[in-house]
């Protein structure tokens, strides 16, 4: 895997693995509300390319930005940080 420039890397939980060589990753982040100054959880779901179909639902993975691989896939699995029980 050749790195070109600086690419975004995020950590999330595998939310779905029904597709072939594709997983759905849920990424949560805390954002401070501008008016109320309270931290709110924001969630985003990304489709990521999993070449060897290694990831399972519940795994914690690191994904990295890549070129468009399909209509909705713009991320690749970098590593599996923690396996689900």
C-alpha positions in Angstrom: 0.0 0.0 0.0 1.7 3.2 -1.2 1.0 6.4 0.7 0.5 9.5 -1.4 0.5 12.7 0.7 -1.4 13.1 3.9 -4.6 11.0 4.2 -7.3 11.1 6.8 -7.4 8.2 9.2 -10.3 7.5 11.5 -11.2 4.8 14.1 -14.6 3.3 14.2 -16.7 0.2 14.9 -17.8 -2.3 12.2 -21.5 -1.9 11.9 -22.2 -4.2 8.9 -20.3 -6.9 7.0 -23.0 -8.3 4.7 -21.3 -7.2 1.4 -18.4 -8.8 -0.3 -15.1 -7.0 0.4 -17.0 -4.1 1.9 -17.8 -3.1 5.5 -19.8 -0.3 7.1 -17.9 1.5 9.8 -19.6 3.7 12.4 -17.4 6.6 13.5 -18.4 8.6 16.6 -17.0 12.0 17.6 -17.7 14.6 20.3 -18.6 18.1 19.1 -19.2 21.1 21.4 -22.6 22.7 20.8 -22.1 26.3 19.8 -24.9 27.8 21.9 -25.3 25.4 24.9 -21.6 24.5 25.3 -22.6 20.9 25.8 -20.7 18.0 24.1 -22.9 16.1 21.6 -22.1 12.8 20.0 -22.0 12.9 16.2 -22.1 9.7 14.2 -21.1 9.0 10.6 -21.2 5.8 8.6 -18.5 5.1 6.0 -18.3 2.2 3.6 -14.7 0.8 3.6 -12.9 -1.7 1.4 -11.9 -4.9 3.2 -9.9 -6.9 0.7 -9.6 -10.2 2.6 -13.1 -10.1 4.2 -11.4 -10.3 7.7 -13.6 -7.8 9.6 -16.7 -8.8 11.6 -19.5 -6.8 13.2 -18.2 -5.3 16.5 -14.5 -5.1 15.5 -12.8 -1.8 16.1 -10.9 -0.8 12.9 -8.8 2.0 11.6 -9.7 3.2 8.1 -7.8 5.5 5.7 -9.1 7.7 2.9 -8.5 6.5 -0.6 -9.5 7.1 -4.2 -13.2 6.3 -5.1 -13.4 2.5 -5.3 -17.2 2.4 -6.1 -20.2 4.8 -5.9 -20.1 5.1 -2.1 -16.7 3.5 -1.1 -13.9 6.1 -0.5 -12.1 4.4 2.5 -9.9 1.3 3.0 -9.3 -0.8 6.1 -5.8 0.1 7.5 -5.8 -2.3 10.4 -8.0 -4.2 12.8 -7.3 -2.7 16.3 -9.5 -5.0 18.4 -11.5 -8.1 17.5 -15.1 -8.5 18.7 -15.8 -11.2 21.2 
